[in-house]
Amino acid sequence: MDWMSTIKGFKSYLKLERSLSPNTIESYLHDIEMLNHFFIANEKSISPENVKQLDVQEFIAAIHKKKMADYSQARILSGIRAFYKYMQMEDISDSDPTELIEGPKLRRKLPDTLSYPEIEAILNTIDLSTPDGVRNRAILELLYSSGLRVTEAVNLKISNLFFDVGFIKVIGKGDKERLVPIGDMAIKHINIYKNEIRVHLNIKKDFENFLFLNRFGKSLSRISVFMFIKEAVMKAGIKKTVSPHTFRHSFASHLIEGGADLRAVQEMLGHASITTTEIYTHLDRDYLRESLMTHHPLYNKSKT
């Protein structure tokens, strides 16, 4: 088969069977097109089903020479692996040229998190005397209470609030639904916003069910959330780089440090793989040292 028709079939597979987002699909297709363009540039007339391990290794070596980041190299290799798994599944190819190829070793970067006092400091900068302030406080309480992605928060529907049982229904990546607990403070501030601010907006058609709205009665943008968080962090005097995702990281990290079950945190975050959640199992070194000094009998001996 030729590259164009195979890539077209791969795109349909990713969209219809894997239910991936448009951005993820574009990334996968870009990876395969890079491989094809490499063969064209090097005058290799080779169809996708005839690609061998050596061909892929030469391609990986070429992108490595371009000083491409290890993460980018690993992502491209992952896209090519997915392509050949699809080809085997469709009986287009009977072998996977990526099977024995190892990607670059990636260091797992721990996400930035906020301490609880830092979160309180940010929350306290919000001006609750303004309509936007009431809404923004509700969003921040939600992000930290339930660990939502910013897109999940701005797309949250009123019909998916089940405050009587302390849960909300979230539509995550790939349109996957999950039920997530929500705390009392988040419920309190969302109700204040919904009952005292939102009811006075001129809500535009098709936005009636969106919880968080802008002043024009339409759904709030992700950029708006980034901007007001940036302003609040600056007012709080916090020097860390903070985004909506930082509240999600802090939610997960504080749960794990408090002894929460890893599988439960995985479910709440909507992670497809437990390995993604495991990154939060780190503990602050100062916290560990303090625990050791407080509870270990050897260290306590000098105090008795």
C-alpha positions in Angstrom: 0.0 0.0 0.0 1.1 3.6 -0.5 1.7 6.0 2.3 -1.2 8.3 1.6 -3.9 5.7 1.8 -2.3 3.9 4.8 -2.1 7.2 6.7 -5.8 7.9 5.8 -6.8 4.5 7.2 -4.7 5.2 10.3 -6.5 8.5 10.8 -9.9 6.9 10.6 -8.8 4.2 13.1 -7.6 6.8 15.6 -10.7 8.8 15.3 -13.4 6.1 15.2 -11.9 3.3 17.2 -9.5 5.0 19.6 -11.7 8.1 20.0 -8.7 10.3 20.3 -8.9 14.1 20.3 -8.2 16.0 17.1 -4.9 17.4 18.5 -3.6 13.9 19.4 -4.6 12.6 16.0 -2.7 15.4 14.3 0.4 14.6 16.4 0.3 10.9 15.4 -0.2 11.7 11.7 2.7 14.3 11.9 5.0 11.6 13.2 4.2 9.2 10.3 4.5 12.0 7.8 8.0 12.8 9.2 9.0 9.2 8.7 7.7 9.2 5.1 9.4 12.5 4.3 12.7 11.2 5.7 12.5 8.3 3.2 11.7 10.7 0.3 14.6 13.0 1.2 17.0 10.1 1.3 15.6 8.7 -2.0 14.3 5.5 -0.4 11.4 4.2 -2.4 9.8 2.1 0.3 6.1 1.4 1.1 4.9 1.4 4.7 4.6 -2.3 5.0 8.1 -2.9 3.8 9.8 -0.6 6.4 12.5 -2.6 8.4 14.0 -2.0 11.8 17.2 -0.5 10.3 15.1 2.0 8.4 13.4 3.3 11.6 16.8 3.3 13.4 18.2 5.5 10.7 15.3 7.9 11.0 15.6 8.0 14.8 19.4 8.7 14.4 18.6 11.6 12.0 16.1 13.3 14.3 18.6 12.8 17.2 21.3 14.7 15.2 18.9 17.6 14.9 19.2 18.1 18.7 15.6 17.3 19.1 14.6 16.9 22.8 14.5 13.4 24.2 10.8 13.8 25.0 10.0 14.8 21.4 12.0 11.8 20.1 10.2 9.4 22.4 6.8 10.9 21.4 7.6 10.4 17.7 8.7 6.8 18.2 5.5 6.2 20.2 3.5 7.5 17.2 5.3 5.2 14.8 4.7 2.3 17.1 1.0 3.0 17.1 1.0 3.2 13.3 2.6 -0.3 13.0 0.3 -1.8 15.6 -2.6 -0.5 13.5 -1.0 -2.1 10.3 -0.6 -5.5 12.0 -4.2 -5.3 13.3 -5.4 -4.6 9.8 -3.1 -7.3 8.3 -1.4 -4.7 6.2 2.0 -5.8 7.7 3.0 -9.0 9.5 5.9 -7.4 11.4 6.6 -4.3 13.6 9.9 -2.6 12.7 9.8 -0.7 16.0 9.4 -3.7 18.2 13.1 -4.0 19.3 13.9 -0.2 19.2 14.4 1.5 22.5 13.5 5.1 22.9 15.6 7.7 24.8 15.5 7.3 28.6 13.3 10.1 29.9 13.7 11.6 33.3 10.4 11.9 35.0 10.0 15.6 35.8 8.0 16.1 39.0 5.2 18.7 38.5 5.3 21.9 40.4 2.9 21.9 43.4 1.6 24.4 45.8 1.5 24.0 49.6 -1.8 24.5 51.3 -0.8 27.9 52.7 0.2 29.0 49.2 -3.2 27.9 47.9 -4.9 29.8 50.7 -2.9 32.9 49.9 -3.9 32.7 46.2 -7.6 32.2 47.1 -7.5 35.2 49.5 -6.4 37.6 46.7 -9.7 37.1 44.9 -12.0 40.1 45.2 -15.4 38.6 46.2 -17.1 42.0 45.8 -17.1 41.6 42.0 -19.1 39.1 39.9 -15.9 37.9 38.2 -14.3 37.5 41.6 -17.1 35.3 42.9 -16.9 33.1 39.7 -13.1 32.9 39.8 -13.0 31.8 43.5 -15.5 29.1 42.6 -13.3 27.8 39.8 -10.2 27.8 42.0 -12.0 25.9 44.7 -13.2 23.4 42.1 -9.7 22.9 40.6 -8.2 22.2 44.0 -11.1 20.3 45.4 -11.6 17.9 42.5 -8.4 17.9 40.5 -10.0 18.9 37.2 -8.2 19.8 34.1 -8.9 23.4 33.1 -10.8 22.2 30.0 -13.0 20.0 32.1 -13.7 22.9 34.5 -14.8 25.4 31.8 -16.9 22.8 30.1 -18.6 21.6 33.3 -22.4 21.4 32.9 -25.0 22.3 35.6 -26.8 19.1 34.8 -23.6 17.2 35.9 -23.6 18.7 39.4 -24.8 16.2 42.0 -24.2 18.2 45.2 -26.7 16.2 47.2 -24.3 13.2 47.1 -21.1 15.3 46.9 -20.1 14.3 43.3 -19.8 15.9 39.9 -19.7 14.1 36.5 -16.8 15.2 34.4 -16.2 14.7 30.7 -12.5 14.1 30.3 -10.1 13.2 27.4 -11.6 11.1 24.7 -15.1 12.1 26.0 -14.7 9.6 28.8 -17.0 10.2 31.8 -16.0 9.9 35.4 -17.6 10.7 38.8 -15.4 12.9 41.0 -16.0 13.9 44.6 -16.3 17.6 45.4 -15.6 19.3 48.7 -17.9 21.4 50.8 -16.0 24.7 50.2 -16.2 24.2 46.4 -19.9 23.4 46.6 -20.4 26.5 48.8 -18.6 28.9 46.4 -20.2 27.3 43.2 -23.7 27.7 44.7 -22.9 31.4 45.6 -21.8 32.0 42.0 -24.7 30.0 40.5 -27.4 31.5 42.7 -26.2 35.1 43.1 -24.2 36.0 40.0 -25.0 33.6 37.1 -28.8 34.1 37.4 -28.4 37.8 36.5 -26.4 37.1 33.3 -28.0 37.4 29.8 -27.2 33.8 28.9 -26.8 33.2 25.2 -28.5 30.3 23.3 -26.7 27.0 23.6 -24.8 28.1 26.7 -27.7 27.6 29.2 -26.1 24.4 30.7 -22.5 25.6 31.0 -21.8 26.4 34.7 -19.1 29.0 34.2 -19.9 31.9 31.9 -18.2 35.1 30.9 -19.8 38.5 31.2 -21.4 38.1 27.7 -23.3 34.9 28.7 -21.1 32.5 26.9 -18.8 29.7 28.2 -15.5 30.8 29.7 -12.3 30.3 27.8 -9.3 28.4 29.1 -7.2 31.5 28.5 -9.4 33.5 30.9 -8.7 31.0 33.7 -4.9 31.2 33.0 -5.0 35.0 33.1 -6.8 35.4 36.4 -4.7 32.7 38.1 -1.5 34.5 36.9 -2.8 37.8 38.4 -3.8 36.1 41.7 -0.4 34.4 42.0 1.3 37.7 41.5 -0.8 39.4 44.1 -0.1 36.6 46.6 3.7 37.1 46.1 4.3 33.5 45.0 7.3 33.2 42.8 6.5 29.7 41.4 5.2 29.3 37.8 1.5 28.5 38.5 -1.1 27.4 36.0 -4.6 25.8 36.3 -2.8 22.4 36.1 -0.7 23.3 39.2 -3.9 23.1 41.2 -4.6 19.6 39.8 -1.0 18.6 40.6 -1.4 19.9 44.1 -4.7 18.1 44.6 -3.1 14.8 43.6 0.1 15.3 45.5 -1.7 16.3 48.8 -3.9 13.3 48.5 -1.0 10.9 48.1 1.0 12.5 50.9 -2.1 12.2 53.1 -2.2 8.4 52.4 -4.9 8.2 49.7 -5.0 5.0 47.7 -3.2 5.4 44.3 -6.0 3.7 42.4 -8.6 6.0 43.8 -6.5 9.1 42.8 -6.1 7.6 39.4 -9.9 7.3 39.0 -10.4 10.9 40.3 -7.8 12.3 37.9 -9.1 10.3 34.9 -5.6 8.8 34.1 -5.8 5.9 31.7 -2.6 4.4 33.2 -1.6 4.1 36.8 2.0 4.9 35.9 0.9 8.5 35.1 -0.5 8.8 38.6 2.6 7.3 40.2 4.5 10.5 39.5 2.7 12.0 42.5 4.1 9.4 45.0 7.0 11.7 45.7 7.2 13.3 49.1 8.9 16.5 50.0 12.3 15.8 51.4 11.9 18.3 54.2 8.6 16.5 55.1 10.4 13.1 55.2 13.2 14.5 57.3 10.8 16.1 59.7 8.9 12.8 60.1 12.1 10.9 60.7 13.3 13.4 63.3 9.9 13.3 65.1 9.1 9.6 65.1 12.3 7.6 64.8 13.4 6.3 68.2 17.1 6.9 67.5 16.5 10.6 66.8 14.1 11.0 69.7 16.6 9.4 72.1 18.4 12.8 72.7 15.1 14.3 73.7 14.4 11.9 76.6 
